Amino acid sequence: MQKRKSDEKKILKNSDNVVTREIEGKLILMPLHKTSKDLNYIYTLNETASYAWNLFDGKSTMADIRKGISEAYDVAEDKVEKELCEFVKDLKSIKAIL
């Protein structure tokens, strides 16, 4: 997968339409809706995904996030790139990040 330069500088932010809760050491993402029948998803994030989620702060670029994950978990940036792109795609599909 070839990186696009525009993606490197992209800045993402957690949506206000999602709340997070930590339950038994796991980060849970839940949508904000008026009724429980509107609840379409609940995501449970693993440690790496939780780390990434906290970097979607509206300040860090995708390059910063990829580098941060790579350094924190001692994983090659190209491997992080693929997983991060999939994670971002999933989060965008549920409107959890902007």
N, CA, C and O atoms as a printed pandas DataFrame, in Angstrom:
     atom_number atom_name residue_name chain_id  residue_number  x_coord  y_coord  z_coord
0              1         N          MET        A               1    0.848   -1.185    0.000
1              2        CA          MET        A               1    0.000    0.000    0.000
2              3         C          MET        A               1    0.887    1.239    0.000
3              4         O          MET        A               1    1.758    1.394    0.857
4              5         N          GLN        A               2    0.662    2.095   -0.946
5              6        CA          GLN        A               2    1.455    3.303   -1.051
6              7         C          GLN        A               2    0.779    4.430   -0.277
7              8         O          GLN        A               2   -0.422    4.669   -0.406
8              9         N          LYS        A               3    1.581    5.108    0.523
9             10        CA          LYS        A               3    1.046    6.213    1.306
10            11         C          LYS        A               3    0.909    7.445    0.432
11            12         O          LYS        A               3    1.768    7.726   -0.404
12            13         N          ARG        A               4   -0.160    8.165    0.629
13            14        CA          ARG        A               4   -0.334    9.440   -0.057
14            15         C          ARG        A               4    0.147   10.539    0.866
15            16         O          ARG        A               4   -0.108   10.509    2.070
16            17         N          LYS        A               5    0.848   11.513    0.296
17            18        CA          LYS        A               5    1.374   12.606    1.114
18            19         C          LYS        A               5    0.279   13.342    1.870
19            20         O          LYS        A               5    0.501   13.799    2.992
20            21         N          SER        A               6   -0.898   13.462    1.272
21            22        CA          SER        A               6   -1.999   14.156    1.945
22            23         C          SER        A               6   -2.438   13.401    3.195
23            24         O          SER        A               6   -2.855   14.014    4.178
24            25         N          ASP        A               7   -2.345   12.063    3.158
25            26        CA          ASP        A               7   -2.720   11.272    4.328
26            27         C          ASP        A               7   -1.752   11.479    5.486
27            28         O          ASP        A               7   -2.151   11.424    6.650
28            29         N          GLU        A               8   -0.491   11.716    5.175
29            30        CA          GLU        A               8    0.531   11.909    6.201
30            31         C          GLU        A               8    0.210   13.107    7.101
31            32         O          GLU        A               8    0.479   13.083    8.302
32            33         N          LYS        A               9   -0.362   14.144    6.507
33            34        CA          LYS        A               9   -0.641   15.379    7.247
34            35         C          LYS        A               9   -2.071   15.460    7.762
35            36         O          LYS        A               9   -2.454   16.427    8.420
36            37         N          LYS        A              10   -2.854   14.430    7.454
37            38        CA          LYS        A              10   -4.251   14.416    7.886
38            39         C          LYS        A              10   -4.318   14.386    9.409
39            40         O          LYS        A              10   -3.577   13.651   10.062
40            41         N          ILE        A              11   -5.206   15.185    9.955
41            42        CA          ILE        A              11   -5.418   15.250   11.401
42            43         C          ILE        A              11   -6.838   14.775   11.677
43            44         O          ILE        A              11   -7.794   15.270   11.080
44            45         N          LEU        A              12   -6.966   13.821   12.577
45            46        CA          LEU        A              12   -8.274   13.272   12.924
46            47         C          LEU        A              12   -8.608   13.601   14.372
47            48         O          LEU        A              12   -7.730   13.818   15.207
48            49         N          LYS        A              13   -9.897   13.631   14.636
49            50        CA          LYS        A              13  -10.371   13.962   15.979
50            51         C          LYS        A              13  -11.514   13.031   16.350
51            52         O          LYS        A              13  -12.344   12.688   15.508
52            53         N          ASN        A              14  -11.552   12.628   17.600
53            54        CA          ASN        A              14  -12.658   11.822   18.110
54            55         C          ASN        A              14  -13.956   12.616   17.988
55            56         O          ASN        A              14  -13.992   13.813   18.275
56            57         N          SER        A              15  -15.004   11.948   17.567
57            58        CA          SER        A              15  -16.303   12.580   17.403
58            59         C          SER        A              15  -16.981   12.781   18.760
59            60         O          SER        A              15  -16.827   11.972   19.675
60            61         N          ASP        A              16  -17.719   13.860   18.864
61            62        CA          ASP        A              16  -18.504   14.112   20.086
62            63         C          ASP        A              16  -19.731   13.209   20.148
63            64         O          ASP        A              16  -20.423   13.178   21.166
64            65         N          ASN        A              17  -20.008   12.476   19.075
65            66        CA          ASN        A              17  -21.159   11.572   19.047
66            67         C          ASN        A              17  -20.846   10.194   19.625
67            68         O          ASN        A              17  -21.684    9.293   19.591
68            69         N          VAL        A              18  -19.636   10.038   20.153
69            70        CA          VAL        A              18  -19.216    8.767   20.739
70            71         C          VAL        A              18  -18.657    9.041   22.127
71            72         O          VAL        A              18  -17.880    9.975   22.319
72            73         N          VAL        A              19  -19.050    8.234   23.078
73            74        CA          VAL        A              19  -18.474    8.323   24.419
74            75         C          VAL        A              19  -17.599    7.100   24.653
75            76         O          VAL        A              19  -17.806    6.039   24.065
76            77         N          THR        A              20  -16.632    7.278   25.514
77            78        CA          THR        A              20  -15.756    6.159   25.856
78            79         C          THR        A              20  -15.875    5.869   27.342
79            80         O          THR        A              20  -16.076    6.764   28.164
80            81         N          ARG        A              21  -15.747    4.614   27.652
81            82        CA          ARG        A              21  -15.734    4.162   29.048
82            83         C          ARG        A              21  -14.677    3.077   29.162
83            84         O          ARG        A              21  -14.515    2.252   28.263
84            85         N          GLU        A              22  -13.966    3.088   30.265
85            86        CA          GLU        A              22  -13.031    2.008   30.529
86            87         C          GLU        A              22  -13.698    1.043   31.495
87            88         O          GLU        A              22  -14.106    1.416   32.595
88            89         N          ILE        A              23  -13.796   -0.195   31.062
89            90        CA          ILE        A              23  -14.418   -1.236   31.873
90            91         C          ILE        A              23  -13.452   -2.412   31.944
91            92         O          ILE        A              23  -13.099   -3.003   30.924
92            93         N          GLU        A              24  -13.038   -2.736   33.140
93            94        CA          GLU        A              24  -12.104   -3.837   33.378
94            95         C          GLU        A              24  -10.878   -3.743   32.483
95            96         O          GLU        A              24  -10.439   -4.738   31.906
96            97         N          GLY        A              25  -10.329   -2.537   32.374
97            98        CA          GLY        A              25   -9.104   -2.335   31.617
98            99         C          GLY        A              25   -9.285   -2.252   30.115
99           100         O          GLY        A              25   -8.297   -2.099   29.396
100          101         N          LYS        A              26  -10.512   -2.348   29.608
101          102        CA          LYS        A              26  -10.789   -2.265   28.169
102          103         C          LYS        A              26  -11.492   -0.951   27.875
103          104         O          LYS        A              26  -12.365   -0.521   28.628
104          105         N          LEU        A              27  -11.110   -0.320   26.778
105          106        CA          LEU        A              27  -11.764    0.916   26.362
106          107         C          LEU        A              27  -12.944    0.559   25.470
107          108         O          LEU        A              27  -12.795   -0.166   24.486
108          109         N          ILE        A              28  -14.118    1.075   25.822
109          110        CA          ILE        A              28  -15.362    0.799   25.111
110          111         C          ILE        A              28  -15.824    2.091   24.437
111          112         O          ILE        A              28  -15.854    3.149   25.066
112          113         N          LEU        A              29  -16.187    1.998   23.143
113          114        CA          LEU        A              29  -16.762    3.133   22.413
114          115         C          LEU        A              29  -18.252    2.890   22.244
115          116         O          LEU        A              29  -18.670    1.817   21.808
116          117         N          MET        A              30  -19.050    3.890   22.591
117          118        CA          MET        A              30  -20.505    3.772   22.467
118          119         C          MET        A              30  -21.058    5.040   21.818
119          120         O          MET        A              30  -20.617    6.143   22.142
120          121         N          PRO        A              31  -22.010    4.894   20.915
121          122        CA          PRO        A              31  -22.623    6.072   20.289
122          123         C          PRO        A              31  -23.573    6.762   21.261
123          124         O          PRO        A              31  -24.128    6.132   22.162
124          125         N          LEU        A              32  -23.745    8.039   21.067
125          126        CA          LEU        A              32  -24.726    8.794   21.844
126          127         C          LEU        A              32  -26.035    8.829   21.060
127          128         O          LEU        A              32  -26.092    9.405   19.974
128          129         N          HIS        A              33  -27.069    8.225   21.598
129          130        CA          HIS        A              33  -28.391    8.221   20.978
130          131         C          HIS        A              33  -29.436    8.414   22.068
131          132         O          HIS        A              33  -29.156    8.234   23.253
132          133         N          LYS        A              34  -30.610    8.773   21.661
133          134        CA          LYS        A              34  -31.673    9.029   22.629
134          135         C          LYS        A              34  -32.275    7.763   23.213
135          136         O          LYS        A              34  -32.682    7.754   24.375
136          137         N          THR        A              35  -32.338    6.699   22.433
137          138        CA          THR        A              35  -32.936    5.461   22.933
138          139         C          THR        A              35  -31.991    4.292   22.710
139          140         O          THR        A              35  -31.133    4.345   21.828
140          141         N          SER        A              36  -32.139    3.258   23.485
141          142        CA          SER        A              36  -31.266    2.096   23.354
142          143         C          SER        A              36  -31.473    1.360   22.036
143          144         O          SER        A              36  -30.552    0.696   21.560
144          145         N          LYS        A              37  -32.660    1.458   21.431
145          146        CA          LYS        A              37  -32.870    0.771   20.153
146          147         C          LYS        A              37  -32.108    1.449   19.018
147          148         O          LYS        A              37  -31.930    0.853   17.956
148          149         N          ASP        A              38  -31.650    2.701   19.228
149          150        CA          ASP        A              38  -30.812    3.385   18.253
150          151         C          ASP        A              38  -29.347    2.963   18.356
151          152         O          ASP        A              38  -28.531    3.335   17.514
152          153         N          LEU        A              39  -29.022    2.203   19.367
153          154        CA          LEU        A              39  -27.654    1.783   19.605
154          155         C          LEU        A              39  -27.248    0.761   18.551
155          156         O          LEU        A              39  -27.682   -0.390   18.600
156          157         N          ASN        A              40  -26.421    1.173   17.603
157          158        CA          ASN        A              40  -26.034    0.312   16.501
158          159         C          ASN        A              40  -24.747   -0.451   16.745
159          160         O          ASN        A              40  -24.509   -1.469   16.095
160          161         N          TYR        A              41  -23.925    0.002   17.648
161          162        CA          TYR        A              41  -22.644   -0.651   17.858
162          163         C          TYR        A              41  -22.065   -0.312   19.219
163          164         O          TYR        A              41  -22.385    0.713   19.821
164          165         N          ILE        A              42  -21.225   -1.181   19.673
165          166        CA          ILE        A              42  -20.335   -0.940   20.804
166          167         C          ILE        A              42  -19.016   -1.558   20.394
167          168         O          ILE        A              42  -18.966   -2.736   20.040
168          169         N          TYR        A              43  -17.955   -0.787   20.436
169          170        CA          TYR        A              43  -16.632   -1.276   20.080
170          171         C          TYR        A              43  -15.816   -1.464   21.353
171          172         O          TYR        A              43  -15.819   -0.599   22.228
172          173         N          THR        A              44  -15.140   -2.558   21.455
173          174        CA          THR        A              44  -14.182   -2.793   22.521
174          175         C          THR        A              44  -12.802   -2.737   21.881
175          176         O          THR        A              44  -12.500   -3.510   20.972
176          177         N          LEU        A              45  -11.971   -1.825   22.357
177          178        CA          LEU        A              45  -10.654   -1.631   21.764
178          179         C          LEU        A              45   -9.579   -2.372   22.539
179          180         O          LEU        A              45   -9.586   -2.391   23.769
180          181         N          ASN        A              46   -8.657   -2.983   21.806
181          182        CA          ASN        A              46   -7.517   -3.598   22.466
182          183         C          ASN        A              46   -6.535   -2.502   22.881
183          184         O          ASN        A              46   -6.786   -1.321   22.643
184          185         N          GLU        A              47   -5.439   -2.881   23.489
185          186        CA          GLU        A              47   -4.487   -1.911   24.027
186          187         C          GLU        A              47   -3.926   -0.989   22.945
187          188         O          GLU        A              47   -3.837    0.222   23.147
188          189         N          THR        A              48   -3.553   -1.545   21.820
189          190        CA          THR        A              48   -2.979   -0.743   20.739
190          191         C          THR        A              48   -4.015    0.203   20.146
191          192         O          THR        A              48   -3.713    1.368   19.887
192          193         N          ALA        A              49   -5.221   -0.283   19.931
193          194        CA          ALA        A              49   -6.295    0.554   19.388
194          195         C          ALA        A              49   -6.652    1.667   20.374
195          196         O          ALA        A              49   -6.931    2.793   19.961
196          197         N          SER        A              50   -6.645    1.365   21.657
197          198        CA          SER        A              50   -6.915    2.383   22.682
198          199         C          SER        A              50   -5.847    3.471   22.648
199          200         O          SER        A              50   -6.149    4.659   22.763
200          201         N          TYR        A              51   -4.599    3.048   22.488
201          202        CA          TYR        A              51   -3.490    3.995   22.398
202          203         C          TYR        A              51   -3.711    4.919   21.197
203          204         O          TYR        A              51   -3.590    6.139   21.313
204          205         N          ALA        A              52   -4.037    4.324   20.041
205          206        CA          ALA        A              52   -4.293    5.113   18.832
206          207         C          ALA        A              52   -5.481    6.044   19.030
207          208         O          ALA        A              52   -5.417    7.218   18.665
208          209         N          TRP        A              53   -6.567    5.529   19.606
209          210        CA          TRP        A              53   -7.776    6.329   19.840
210          211         C          TRP        A              53   -7.434    7.601   20.607
211          212         O          TRP        A              53   -7.936    8.676   20.279
212          213         N          ASN        A              54   -6.600    7.489   21.608
213          214        CA          ASN        A              54   -6.231    8.646   22.415
214          215         C          ASN        A              54   -5.354    9.641   21.655
215          216         O          ASN        A              54   -5.220   10.790   22.075
216          217         N          LEU        A              55   -4.758    9.215   20.546
217          218        CA          LEU        A              55   -3.951   10.119   19.723
218          219         C          LEU        A              55   -4.783   10.867   18.687
219          220         O          LEU        A              55   -4.284   11.804   18.065
220          221         N          PHE        A              56   -6.041   10.474   18.488
221          222        CA          PHE        A              56   -6.935   11.202   17.586
222          223         C          PHE        A              56   -7.465   12.420   18.342
223          224         O          PHE        A              56   -8.640   12.491   18.702
224          225         N          ASP        A              57   -6.565   13.370   18.569
225          226        CA          ASP        A              57   -6.835   14.501   19.447
226          227         C          ASP        A              57   -7.093   15.811   18.714
227          228         O          ASP        A              57   -7.269   16.852   19.347
228          229         N          GLY        A              58   -7.117   15.767   17.389
229          230        CA          GLY        A              58   -7.308   16.980   16.622
230          231         C          GLY        A              58   -6.032   17.789   16.456
231          232         O          GLY        A              58   -6.066   18.895   15.918
232          233         N          LYS        A              59   -4.903   17.247   16.913
233          234        CA          LYS        A              59   -3.610   17.930   16.813
234          235         C          LYS        A              59   -2.561   17.069   16.121
235          236         O          LYS        A              59   -1.732   17.581   15.369
236          237         N          SER        A              60   -2.596   15.762   16.373
237          238        CA          SER        A              60   -1.590   14.851   15.838
238          239         C          SER        A              60   -1.915   14.460   14.400
239          240         O          SER        A              60   -3.065   14.169   14.071
240          241         N          THR        A              61   -0.895   14.457   13.549
241          242        CA          THR        A              61   -1.084   14.016   12.173
242          243         C          THR        A              61   -1.071   12.489   12.131
243          244         O          THR        A              61   -0.673   11.828   13.091
244          245         N          MET        A              62   -1.511   11.950   11.006
245          246        CA          MET        A              62   -1.450   10.499   10.831
246          247         C          MET        A              62   -0.008   10.013   10.941
247          248         O          MET        A              62    0.247    8.943   11.495
248          249         N          ALA        A              63    0.932   10.792   10.418
249          250        CA          ALA        A              63    2.350   10.431   10.520
250          251         C          ALA        A              63    2.783   10.389   11.984
251          252         O          ALA        A              63    3.511    9.483   12.388
252          253         N          ASP        A              64    2.341   11.361   12.779
253          254        CA          ASP        A              64    2.667   11.389   14.212
254          255         C          ASP        A              64    2.102   10.159   14.923
255          256         O          ASP        A              64    2.777    9.531   15.738
256          257         N          ILE        A              65    0.860    9.832   14.603
257          258        CA          ILE        A              65    0.187    8.696   15.242
258          259         C          ILE        A              65    0.884    7.390   14.873
259          260         O          ILE        A              65    1.146    6.554   15.738
260          261         N          ARG        A              66    1.181    7.222   13.595
261          262        CA          ARG        A              66    1.871    6.012   13.139
262          263         C          ARG        A              66    3.219    5.872   13.836
263          264         O          ARG        A              66    3.571    4.790   14.307
264          265         N          LYS        A              67    3.964    6.954   13.900
265          266        CA          LYS        A              67    5.282    6.933   14.545
266          267         C          LYS        A              67    5.146    6.641   16.038
267          268         O          LYS        A              67    5.929    5.871   16.594
268          269         N          GLY        A              68    4.164    7.248   16.685
269          270        CA          GLY        A              68    3.946    7.023   18.117
270          271         C          GLY        A              68    3.643    5.566   18.434
271          272         O          GLY        A              68    4.180    5.004   19.389
272          273         N          ILE        A              69    2.777    4.959   17.624
273          274        CA          ILE        A              69    2.425    3.552   17.826
274          275         C          ILE        A              69    3.641    2.677   17.564
275          276         O          ILE        A              69    3.913    1.736   18.310
276          277         N          SER        A              70    4.365    2.990   16.507
277          278        CA          SER        A              70    5.555    2.216   16.148
278          279         C          SER        A              70    6.575    2.225   17.283
279          280         O          SER        A              70    7.135    1.184   17.627
280          281         N          GLU        A              71    6.811    3.384   17.856
281          282        CA          GLU        A              71    7.779    3.500   18.954
282          283         C          GLU        A              71    7.259    2.869   20.242
283          284         O          GLU        A              71    8.006    2.192   20.947
284          285         N          ALA        A              72    5.998    3.086   20.548
285          286        CA          ALA        A              72    5.435    2.561   21.803
286          287         C          ALA        A              72    5.390    1.033   21.833
287          288         O          ALA        A              72    5.557    0.420   22.888
288          289         N          TYR        A              73    5.164    0.427   20.667
289          290        CA          TYR        A              73    4.990   -1.027   20.617
290          291         C          TYR        A              73    6.123   -1.736   19.862
291          292         O          TYR        A              73    6.049   -2.939   19.610
292          293         N          ASP        A              74    7.168   -0.985   19.506
293          294        CA          ASP        A              74    8.344   -1.536   18.829
294          295         C          ASP        A              74    7.946   -2.380   17.613
295          296         O          ASP        A              74    8.332   -3.541   17.475
296          297         N          VAL        A              75    7.160   -1.745   16.740
297          298        CA          VAL        A              75    6.673   -2.390   15.518
298          299         C          VAL        A              75    7.078   -1.505   14.335
299          300         O          VAL        A              75    7.056   -0.279   14.440
300          301         N          ALA        A              76    7.439   -2.115   13.232
301          302        CA          ALA        A              76    7.826   -1.359   12.037
302          303         C          ALA        A              76    6.684   -0.466   11.573
303          304         O          ALA        A              76    5.520   -0.866   11.610
304          305         N          GLU        A              77    7.019    0.737   11.138
305          306        CA          GLU        A              77    5.996    1.699   10.720
306          307         C          GLU        A              77    5.157    1.197    9.556
307          308         O          GLU        A              77    3.976    1.532    9.473
308          309         N          ASP        A              78    5.728    0.403    8.651
309          310        CA          ASP        A              78    4.932   -0.087    7.527
310          311         C          ASP        A              78    3.857   -1.062    7.985
311          312         O          ASP        A              78    2.778   -1.114    7.396
312          313         N          LYS        A              79    4.137   -1.832    9.023
313          314        CA          LYS        A              79    3.118   -2.732    9.575
314          315         C          LYS        A              79    2.039   -1.918   10.308
315          316         O          LYS        A              79    0.847   -2.208   10.198
316          317         N          VAL        A              80    2.467   -0.921   11.037
317          318        CA          VAL        A              80    1.530   -0.030   11.731
318          319         C          VAL        A              80    0.637    0.671   10.712
319          320         O          VAL        A              80   -0.563    0.827   10.941
320          321         N          GLU        A              81    1.209    1.087    9.604
321          322        CA          GLU        A              81    0.468    1.812    8.565
322          323         C          GLU        A              81   -0.766    1.038    8.110
323          324         O          GLU        A              81   -1.867    1.585    8.051
324          325         N          LYS        A              82   -0.574   -0.215    7.796
325          326        CA          LYS        A              82   -1.681   -1.042    7.301
326          327         C          LYS        A              82   -2.789   -1.171    8.340
327          328         O          LYS        A              82   -3.963   -0.966    8.033
328          329         N          GLU        A              83   -2.414   -1.508    9.563
329          330        CA          GLU        A              83   -3.399   -1.681   10.639
330          331         C          GLU        A              83   -4.091   -0.362   10.976
331          332         O          GLU        A              83   -5.300   -0.329   11.202
332          333         N          LEU        A              84   -3.324    0.714   11.006
333          334        CA          LEU        A              84   -3.879    2.025   11.331
334          335         C          LEU        A              84   -4.886    2.464   10.272
335          336         O          LEU        A              84   -5.941    3.004   10.603
336          337         N          CYS        A              85   -4.567    2.235    9.009
337          338        CA          CYS        A              85   -5.503    2.592    7.929
338          339         C          CYS        A              85   -6.818    1.832    8.055
339          340         O          CYS        A              85   -7.889    2.405    7.852
340          341         N          GLU        A              86   -6.744    0.562    8.385
341          342        CA          GLU        A              86   -7.960   -0.250    8.579
342          343         C          GLU        A              86   -8.763    0.262    9.774
343          344         O          GLU        A              86   -9.988    0.362    9.707
344          345         N          PHE        A              87   -8.073    0.581   10.858
345          346        CA          PHE        A              87   -8.726    1.085   12.069
346          347         C          PHE        A              87   -9.437    2.408   11.772
347          348         O          PHE        A              87  -10.590    2.600   12.159
348          349         N          VAL        A              88   -8.750    3.304   11.092
349          350        CA          VAL        A              88   -9.333    4.601   10.743
350          351         C          VAL        A              88  -10.550    4.404    9.845
351          352         O          VAL        A              88  -11.575    5.060   10.030
352          353         N          LYS        A              89  -10.440    3.512    8.885
353          354        CA          LYS        A              89  -11.563    3.223    7.982
354          355         C          LYS        A              89  -12.773    2.735    8.781
355          356         O          LYS        A              89  -13.895    3.180    8.541
356          357         N          ASP        A              90  -12.548    1.829    9.721
357          358        CA          ASP        A              90  -13.637    1.321   10.569
358          359         C          ASP        A              90  -14.255    2.441   11.405
359          360         O          ASP        A              90  -15.478    2.548   11.495
360          361         N          LEU        A              91  -13.417    3.268   12.011
361          362        CA          LEU        A              91  -13.922    4.347   12.854
362          363         C          LEU        A              91  -14.703    5.378   12.032
363          364         O          LEU        A              91  -15.720    5.899   12.490
364          365         N          LYS        A              92  -14.231    5.664   10.833
365          366        CA          LYS        A              92  -14.957    6.599    9.966
366          367         C          LYS        A              92  -16.311    6.025    9.553
367          368         O          LYS        A              92  -17.291    6.761    9.434
368          369         N          SER        A              93  -16.364    4.733    9.337
369          370        CA          SER        A              93  -17.631    4.104    8.904
370          371         C          SER        A              93  -18.723    4.220    9.966
371          372         O          SER        A              93  -19.909    4.230    9.638
372          373         N          ILE        A              94  -18.330    4.308   11.227
373          374        CA          ILE        A              94  -19.313    4.465   12.298
374          375         C          ILE        A              94  -19.357    5.901   12.824
375          376         O          ILE        A              94  -19.993    6.192   13.837
376          377         N          LYS        A              95  -18.660    6.794   12.101
377          378        CA          LYS        A              95  -18.621    8.225   12.436
378          379         C          LYS        A              95  -18.073    8.492   13.846
379          380         O          LYS        A              95  -18.521    9.401   14.544
380          381         N          ALA        A              96  -17.084    7.666   14.242
381          382        CA          ALA        A              96  -16.471    7.822   15.553
382          383         C          ALA        A              96  -15.326    8.833   15.530
383          384         O          ALA        A              96  -14.924    9.350   16.572
384          385         N          ILE        A              97  -14.803    9.112   14.328
385          386        CA          ILE        A              97  -13.760   10.130   14.202
386          387         C          ILE        A              97  -14.104   11.052   13.041
387          388         O          ILE        A              97  -14.813   10.684   12.104
388          389         N          LEU        A              98  -13.580   12.249   13.142
389          390        CA          LEU        A              98  -13.801   13.280   12.118
390          391         C          LEU        A              98  -12.481   13.617   11.446
391          392         O          LEU        A              98  -12.442   14.462   10.552
